[in-house]
């Protein structure tokens, strides 16, 4: 298992859960669609690493580093399929 903030640009992963179930932003992330089983692709990252942009169900979603740090993922591929 890895954390979403650790994935390189182009990586594809499946959300497996949250590392901190008591984090206040967990509910907001769930309502945005970051539910267990959702497939995300890391598309961009700001020069200093914050925020990170992911593609989730056809939507571009920007997350702060602190938000991405609590999302556990299982990496599926190193690059986004063409």
N, CA, C and O atoms as a GROMACS GRO file, in nm:
protein
  328
    1UNK      N    1   0.083  -0.119   0.000
    1UNK     CA    2   0.000   0.000   0.000
    1UNK      C    3   0.088   0.126   0.000
    1UNK      O    4   0.194   0.130   0.062
    2UNK      N    5   0.039   0.224  -0.070
    2UNK     CA    6   0.110   0.352  -0.079
    2UNK      C    7   0.011   0.463  -0.046
    2UNK      O    8  -0.109   0.439  -0.031
    3UNK      N    9   0.063   0.583  -0.035
    3UNK     CA   10  -0.021   0.700  -0.013
    3UNK      C   11  -0.029   0.778  -0.143
    3UNK      O   12   0.065   0.778  -0.222
    4UNK      N   13  -0.140   0.844  -0.166
    4UNK     CA   14  -0.163   0.916  -0.291
    4UNK      C   15  -0.057   1.023  -0.315
    4UNK      O   16  -0.018   1.045  -0.429
    5UNK      N   17  -0.010   1.089  -0.212
    5UNK     CA   18   0.089   1.196  -0.230
    5UNK      C   19   0.227   1.142  -0.269
    5UNK      O   20   0.313   1.220  -0.309
    6UNK      N   21   0.250   1.010  -0.259
    6UNK     CA   22   0.378   0.950  -0.293
    6UNK      C   23   0.387   0.906  -0.439
    6UNK      O   24   0.496   0.876  -0.487
    7UNK      N   25   0.275   0.902  -0.511
    7UNK     CA   26   0.274   0.851  -0.648
    7UNK      C   27   0.337   0.951  -0.745
    7UNK      O   28   0.319   1.072  -0.730
    8UNK      N   29   0.410   0.901  -0.845
    8UNK     CA   30   0.468   0.991  -0.946
    8UNK      C   31   0.364   1.034  -1.047
    8UNK      O   32   0.255   0.976  -1.054
    9UNK      N   33   0.396   1.135  -1.124
    9UNK     CA   34   0.306   1.182  -1.230
    9UNK      C   35   0.289   1.070  -1.332
    9UNK      O   36   0.386   1.007  -1.374
   10UNK      N   37   0.165   1.047  -1.373
   10UNK     CA   38   0.134   0.942  -1.469
   10UNK      C   39   0.091   0.811  -1.406
   10UNK      O   40   0.043   0.722  -1.477
   11UNK      N   41   0.107   0.796  -1.276
   11UNK     CA   42   0.071   0.671  -1.210
   11UNK      C   43  -0.080   0.657  -1.200
   11UNK      O   44  -0.153   0.755  -1.183
   12UNK      N   45  -0.127   0.533  -1.210
   12UNK     CA   46  -0.268   0.500  -1.196
   12UNK      C   47  -0.282   0.411  -1.073
   12UNK      O   48  -0.205   0.317  -1.054
   13UNK      N   49  -0.382   0.440  -0.988
   13UNK     CA   50  -0.397   0.365  -0.864
   13UNK      C   51  -0.545   0.353  -0.827
   13UNK      O   52  -0.629   0.428  -0.875
   14UNK      N   53  -0.573   0.255  -0.742
   14UNK     CA   54  -0.708   0.235  -0.689
   14UNK      C   55  -0.708   0.274  -0.542
   14UNK      O   56  -0.620   0.233  -0.466
   15UNK      N   57  -0.806   0.353  -0.502
   15UNK     CA   58  -0.819   0.395  -0.362
   15UNK      C   59  -0.859   0.274  -0.278
   15UNK      O   60  -0.954   0.203  -0.311
   16UNK      N   61  -0.785   0.251  -0.169
   16UNK     CA   62  -0.816   0.140  -0.080
   16UNK      C   63  -0.875   0.184   0.053
   16UNK      O   64  -0.937   0.105   0.123
   17UNK      N   65  -0.856   0.310   0.088
   17UNK     CA   66  -0.911   0.360   0.213
   17UNK      C   67  -0.839   0.485   0.259
   17UNK      O   68  -0.782   0.559   0.180
   18UNK      N   69  -0.844   0.507   0.390
   18UNK     CA   70  -0.784   0.626   0.451
   18UNK      C   71  -0.694   0.583   0.566
   18UNK      O   72  -0.731   0.496   0.645
   19UNK      N   73  -0.577   0.643   0.574
   19UNK     CA   74  -0.483   0.608   0.681
   19UNK      C   75  -0.526   0.667   0.815
   19UNK      O   76  -0.495   0.610   0.920
   20UNK      N   77  -0.595   0.779   0.813
   20UNK     CA   78  -0.641   0.843   0.936
   20UNK      C   79  -0.793   0.859   0.929
   20UNK      O   80  -0.843   0.953   0.866
   21UNK      N   81  -0.865   0.770   0.993
   21UNK     CA   82  -1.010   0.770   0.987
   21UNK      C   83  -1.072   0.886   1.065
   21UNK      O   84  -1.191   0.913   1.051
   22UNK      N   85  -0.993   0.954   1.147
   22UNK     CA   86  -1.045   1.065   1.228
   22UNK      C   87  -1.012   1.201   1.168
   22UNK      O   88  -1.042   1.304   1.229
   23UNK      N   89  -0.949   1.203   1.051
   23UNK     CA   90  -0.911   1.330   0.990
   23UNK      C   91  -1.037   1.409   0.952
   23UNK      O   92  -1.131   1.350   0.897
   24UNK      N   93  -1.042   1.539   0.980
   24UNK     CA   94  -1.162   1.618   0.951
   24UNK      C   95  -1.195   1.630   0.802
   24UNK      O   96  -1.311   1.649   0.768
   25UNK      N   97  -1.097   1.618   0.713
   25UNK     CA   98  -1.126   1.633   0.570
   25UNK      C   99  -1.169   1.500   0.506
   25UNK      O  100  -1.201   1.498   0.387
   26UNK      N  101  -1.171   1.391   0.580
   26UNK     CA  102  -1.209   1.260   0.526
   26UNK      C  103  -1.350   1.262   0.466
   26UNK      O  104  -1.371   1.209   0.356
   27UNK      N  105  -1.443   1.320   0.535
   27UNK     CA  106  -1.582   1.325   0.487
   27UNK      C  107  -1.592   1.404   0.357
   27UNK      O  108  -1.666   1.365   0.267
   28UNK      N  109  -1.518   1.513   0.347
   28UNK     CA  110  -1.519   1.595   0.225
   28UNK      C  111  -1.459   1.518   0.108
   28UNK      O  112  -1.510   1.525  -0.004
   29UNK      N  113  -1.350   1.444   0.132
   29UNK     CA  114  -1.289   1.364   0.027
   29UNK      C  115  -1.385   1.254  -0.020
   29UNK      O  116  -1.393   1.226  -0.140
   30UNK      N  117  -1.456   1.193   0.072
   30UNK     CA  118  -1.555   1.091   0.034
   30UNK      C  119  -1.666   1.152  -0.052
   30UNK      O  120  -1.709   1.090  -0.148
   31UNK      N  121  -1.711   1.271  -0.017
   31UNK     CA  122  -1.818   1.334  -0.093
   31UNK      C  123  -1.771   1.378  -0.232
   31UNK      O  124  -1.854   1.395  -0.322
   32UNK      N  125  -1.641   1.398  -0.250
   32UNK     CA  126  -1.587   1.434  -0.382
   32UNK      C  127  -1.568   1.310  -0.471
   32UNK      O  128  -1.534   1.324  -0.588
   33UNK      N  129  -1.591   1.192  -0.416
   33UNK     CA  130  -1.581   1.070  -0.497
   33UNK      C  131  -1.459   0.986  -0.470
   33UNK      O  132  -1.441   0.883  -0.535
   34UNK      N  133  -1.374   1.025  -0.376
   34UNK     CA  134  -1.257   0.945  -0.343
   34UNK      C  135  -1.297   0.834  -0.246
   34UNK      O  136  -1.258   0.834  -0.129
   35UNK      N  137  -1.373   0.741  -0.297
   35UNK     CA  138  -1.424   0.629  -0.218
   35UNK      C  139  -1.338   0.506  -0.246
   35UNK      O  140  -1.275   0.498  -0.352
   36UNK      N  141  -1.334   0.410  -0.154
   36UNK     CA  142  -1.260   0.287  -0.180
   36UNK      C  143  -1.307   0.220  -0.309
   36UNK      O  144  -1.427   0.202  -0.331
   37UNK      N  145  -1.211   0.184  -0.394
   37UNK     CA  146  -1.241   0.123  -0.522
   37UNK      C  147  -1.232   0.219  -0.640
   37UNK      O  148  -1.224   0.175  -0.754
   38UNK      N  149  -1.232   0.349  -0.614
   38UNK     CA  150  -1.223   0.448  -0.722
   38UNK      C  151  -1.082   0.447  -0.780
   38UNK      O  152  -0.983   0.434  -0.707
   39UNK      N  153  -1.072   0.459  -0.913
   39UNK     CA  154  -0.943   0.461  -0.982
   39UNK      C  155  -0.904   0.606  -1.009
   39UNK      O  156  -0.983   0.683  -1.064
   40UNK      N  157  -0.782   0.642  -0.971
   40UNK     CA  158  -0.732   0.777  -0.991
   40UNK      C  159  -0.602   0.772  -1.070
   40UNK      O  160  -0.527   0.675  -1.062
   41UNK      N  161  -0.577   0.878  -1.146
   41UNK     CA  162  -0.451   0.892  -1.220
   41UNK      C  163  -0.391   1.026  -1.184
   41UNK      O  164  -0.459   1.128  -1.191
   42UNK      N  165  -0.264   1.027  -1.145
   42UNK     CA  166  -0.195   1.152  -1.112
   42UNK      C  167  -0.157   1.219  -1.243
   42UNK      O  168  -0.079   1.164  -1.321
   43UNK      N  169  -0.211   1.339  -1.266
   43UNK     CA  170  -0.186   1.407  -1.393
   43UNK      C  171  -0.084   1.520  -1.384
   43UNK      O  172  -0.006   1.539  -1.477
   44UNK      N  173  -0.085   1.594  -1.274
   44UNK     CA  174   0.008   1.707  -1.260
   44UNK      C  175   0.041   1.728  -1.114
   44UNK      O  176  -0.030   1.683  -1.024
   45UNK      N  177   0.151   1.797  -1.092
   45UNK     CA  178   0.192   1.834  -0.958
   45UNK      C  179   0.256   1.973  -0.967
   45UNK      O  180   0.332   2.001  -1.060
   46UNK      N  181   0.225   2.058  -0.873
   46UNK     CA  182   0.284   2.192  -0.871
   46UNK      C  183   0.435   2.182  -0.847
   46UNK      O  184   0.482   2.081  -0.795
   47UNK      N  185   0.511   2.284  -0.886
   47UNK     CA  186   0.657   2.277  -0.872
   47UNK      C  187   0.706   2.242  -0.731
   47UNK      O  188   0.808   2.174  -0.717
   48UNK      N  189   0.638   2.287  -0.630
   48UNK     CA  190   0.681   2.255  -0.493
   48UNK      C  191   0.607   2.134  -0.437
   48UNK      O  192   0.622   2.102  -0.319
   49UNK      N  193   0.528   2.066  -0.521
   49UNK     CA  194   0.460   1.943  -0.479
   49UNK      C  195   0.322   1.964  -0.420
   49UNK      O  196   0.258   1.866  -0.380
   50UNK      N  197   0.275   2.085  -0.412
   50UNK     CA  198   0.146   2.111  -0.351
   50UNK      C  199   0.074   2.219  -0.431
   50UNK      O  200   0.128   2.330  -0.438
   51UNK      N  201  -0.039   2.197  -0.492
   51UNK     CA  202  -0.125   2.079  -0.485
   51UNK      C  203  -0.088   1.975  -0.592
   51UNK      O  204  -0.002   1.997  -0.677
   52UNK      N  205  -0.158   1.862  -0.584
   52UNK     CA  206  -0.144   1.755  -0.683
   52UNK      C  207  -0.278   1.742  -0.755
   52UNK      O  208  -0.384   1.746  -0.692
   53UNK      N  209  -0.273   1.726  -0.888
   53UNK     CA  210  -0.396   1.711  -0.965
   53UNK      C  211  -0.413   1.565  -1.003
   53UNK      O  212  -0.320   1.502  -1.054
   54UNK      N  213  -0.532   1.512  -0.979
   54UNK     CA  214  -0.562   1.374  -1.016
   54UNK      C  215  -0.685   1.373  -1.106
   54UNK      O  216  -0.770   1.462  -1.099
   55UNK      N  217  -0.693   1.272  -1.190
   55UNK     CA  218  -0.810   1.252  -1.274
   55UNK      C  219  -0.893   1.143  -1.206
   55UNK      O  220  -0.845   1.031  -1.186
   56UNK      N  221  -1.016   1.176  -1.172
   56UNK     CA  222  -1.105   1.085  -1.102
   56UNK      C  223  -1.238   1.081  -1.176
   56UNK      O  224  -1.311   1.180  -1.178
   57UNK      N  225  -1.268   0.968  -1.236
   57UNK     CA  226  -1.394   0.949  -1.309
   57UNK      C  227  -1.417   1.059  -1.413
   57UNK      O  228  -1.528   1.110  -1.428
   58UNK      N  229  -1.310   1.095  -1.485
   58UNK     CA  230  -1.321   1.195  -1.591
   58UNK      C  231  -1.318   1.338  -1.544
   58UNK      O  232  -1.339   1.430  -1.624
   59UNK      N  233  -1.292   1.361  -1.418
   59UNK     CA  234  -1.289   1.495  -1.362
   59UNK      C  235  -1.151   1.526  -1.305
   59UNK      O  236  -1.092   1.442  -1.236
   60UNK      N  237  -1.099   1.644  -1.333
   60UNK     CA  238  -0.973   1.688  -1.275
   60UNK      C  239  -1.000   1.738  -1.134
   60UNK      O  240  -1.088   1.822  -1.112
   61UNK      N  241  -0.925   1.687  -1.039
   61UNK     CA  242  -0.944   1.720  -0.899
   61UNK      C  243  -0.810   1.759  -0.839
   61UNK      O  244  -0.714   1.681  -0.849
   62UNK      N  245  -0.800   1.876  -0.778
   62UNK     CA  246  -0.676   1.920  -0.713
   62UNK      C  247  -0.687   1.897  -0.563
   62UNK      O  248  -0.786   1.934  -0.500
   63UNK      N  249  -0.584   1.834  -0.508
   63UNK     CA  250  -0.581   1.805  -0.365
   63UNK      C  251  -0.456   1.865  -0.303
   63UNK      O  252  -0.349   1.866  -0.363
   64UNK      N  253  -0.471   1.914  -0.182
   64UNK     CA  254  -0.354   1.960  -0.106
   64UNK      C  255  -0.271   1.839  -0.066
   64UNK      O  256  -0.322   1.727  -0.059
   65UNK      N  257  -0.145   1.862  -0.041
   65UNK     CA  258  -0.056   1.753   0.001
   65UNK      C  259  -0.107   1.685   0.128
   65UNK      O  260  -0.099   1.563   0.141
   66UNK      N  261  -0.158   1.763   0.222
   66UNK     CA  262  -0.210   1.708   0.347
   66UNK      C  263  -0.332   1.619   0.324
   66UNK      O  264  -0.349   1.519   0.393
   67UNK      N  265  -0.415   1.654   0.227
   67UNK     CA  266  -0.532   1.572   0.195
   67UNK      C  267  -0.490   1.443   0.126
   67UNK      O  268  -0.541   1.335   0.159
   68UNK      N  269  -0.396   1.452   0.033
   68UNK     CA  270  -0.349   1.334  -0.039
   68UNK      C  271  -0.273   1.239   0.052
   68UNK      O  272  -0.263   1.120   0.022
   69UNK      N  273  -0.219   1.290   0.160
   69UNK     CA  274  -0.138   1.209   0.252
   69UNK      C  275  -0.221   1.106   0.329
   69UNK      O  276  -0.166   1.007   0.376
   70UNK      N  277  -0.352   1.127   0.344
   70UNK     CA  278  -0.431   1.031   0.421
   70UNK      C  279  -0.500   0.927   0.334
   70UNK      O  280  -0.565   0.836   0.385
   71UNK      N  281  -0.488   0.939   0.199
   71UNK     CA  282  -0.555   0.846   0.108
   71UNK      C  283  -0.460   0.732   0.074
   71UNK      O  284  -0.355   0.754   0.014
   72UNK      N  285  -0.497   0.610   0.113
   72UNK     CA  286  -0.416   0.493   0.080
   72UNK      C  287  -0.461   0.437  -0.054
   72UNK      O  288  -0.581   0.431  -0.083
   73UNK      N  289  -0.364   0.397  -0.136
   73UNK     CA  290  -0.393   0.348  -0.271
   73UNK      C  291  -0.311   0.223  -0.300
   73UNK      O  292  -0.211   0.194  -0.234
   74UNK      N  293  -0.358   0.150  -0.401
   74UNK     CA  294  -0.285   0.035  -0.455
   74UNK      C  295  -0.250   0.074  -0.598
   74UNK      O  296  -0.339   0.094  -0.681
   75UNK      N  297  -0.121   0.084  -0.628
   75UNK     CA  298  -0.079   0.129  -0.761
   75UNK      C  299  -0.108   0.021  -0.863
   75UNK      O  300  -0.072  -0.096  -0.844
   76UNK      N  301  -0.174   0.060  -0.974
   76UNK     CA  302  -0.210  -0.032  -1.080
   76UNK      C  303  -0.114  -0.027  -1.197
   76UNK      O  304  -0.081  -0.131  -1.255
   77UNK      N  305  -0.068   0.093  -1.234
   77UNK     CA  306   0.022   0.110  -1.348
   77UNK      C  307   0.110   0.230  -1.325
   77UNK      O  308   0.077   0.320  -1.247
   78UNK      N  309   0.224   0.231  -1.394
   78UNK     CA  310   0.316   0.344  -1.383
   78UNK      C  311   0.278   0.461  -1.469
   78UNK      O  312   0.316   0.575  -1.440
   79UNK      N  313   0.201   0.436  -1.577
   79UNK     CA  314   0.161   0.543  -1.667
   79UNK      C  315   0.014   0.529  -1.703
   79UNK      O  316  -0.044   0.421  -1.696
   80UNK      N  317  -0.044   0.640  -1.743
   80UNK     CA  318  -0.183   0.643  -1.786
   80UNK      C  319  -0.191   0.580  -1.924
   80UNK      O  320  -0.113   0.618  -2.011
   81UNK      N  321  -0.284   0.485  -1.949
   81UNK     CA  322  -0.295   0.428  -2.083
   81UNK      C  323  -0.340   0.532  -2.185
   81UNK      O  324  -0.420   0.620  -2.155
   82UNK      N  325  -0.286   0.520  -2.306
   82UNK     CA  326  -0.317   0.618  -2.412
   82UNK      C  327  -0.453   0.597  -2.471
   82UNK      O  328  -0.493   0.670  -2.561
   0.00000   0.00000   0.00000
